[in-house]
Amino acid sequence: MDTEDRLNSFDSLVEIIAKLRSPQGCPWDREQTHHSIKGNLLEEAYEVLEAIDEQDMKKLCEELGDLLMQIVLHTQMASEDRDFEIGDVLRQINTKLIHRHPHVFGDAKVADAQQVIAKWEALKQEEGKGSLLSGIPKGMPALAYSQTIQRRVARVGFDWEEAEDIIDKLAEEVAELKKAGAHEQRVREFGDLLFTLANIARRLDIDLEAALRQANERFYRRFSYMEEACQRRNVQPSSLSLEELDALWEEAKREIKE
């Protein structure tokens, strides 16, 4: 196998990570544990999402590699402790995919994507997964968790008939937030409001996390425009009145639409 082929090989990545963790490897890599690098795994996943949002395929290719490295690193640690090997990881996911797609790898028939989802849930129940909501990591970002659990229960028919009905519910939640007195009650009503917004996004086929990331990015670029405009005009943002700041914000919105 030549050098280029070796660099294209998954086995080479496994060997490189094993070498880094070996006594002859990298001191930093040898010191790491599942716990110490779990934040890295989350960070790399978010960088993948950012590349997807930016539709930057070159960046996506690189970030997927970084994410894959984290997976192999965790697997190498497990291998050193004799918990499991990379082959066990691959065997489990391959077996799961084949079992949950009998319409592809077996004789089952499905008419559309909705039937695929229904059969997927039925197969998970056969596997002893317990509650429909079990297996969803509670450490997920709260908005994404809301959308995920709502999507799960909707698969078995627990859903609003029309998206407009949820929008009406949103108005009801806003009214309840306005009436809330004690701080604890405001927290609860605000949570209900966010939960309803997550439900609306799901029904409108909007990825809530992606939509909010895009809104954050627009705000970042528009506020940066305001700061640059202030520098050009030799003024400090803090010295401007609220009306002047609002006018500058409207200017930024006209200049930066996306």
Number of C-alpha atoms within 10 A of each C-alpha: 7 6 7 8 9 12 12 10 11 11 11 13 18 16 13 15 21 21 15 16 21 14 10 9 14 13 12 9 16 16 9 15 13 13 9 9 15 13 11 14 17 14 14 19 17 14 18 21 18 18 18 15 14 12 11 11 11 9 16 19 12 14 21 17 15 18 20 16 18 20 14 21 24 19 23 21 20 16 14 13 10 9 11 14 17 16 9 12 13 11 11 10 11 11 10 13 12 13 17 19 16 17 15 13 11 11 9 10 11 15 8 8 9 11 13 17 16 13 18 16 18 13 16 16 13 10 11 8 13 11 9 16 14 10 9 12 9 9 7 12 10 14 17 15 18 19 23 18 15 20 17 17 13 13 15 12 9 11 16 13 9 10 16 12 11 19 15 11 16 20 13 12 21 15 13 17 19 11 12 16 10 8 9 10 14 16 13 12 20 18 14 17 21 16 20 22 21 24 27 23 18 18 19 10 9 14 15 19 18 15 13 12 15 16 12 12 13 16 17 12 16 23 16 13 19 21 16 13 17 15 12 9 9 9 12 11 17 8 9 13 10 11 9 12 15 12 13 21 17 14 15 19 18 11 11 13 9 12
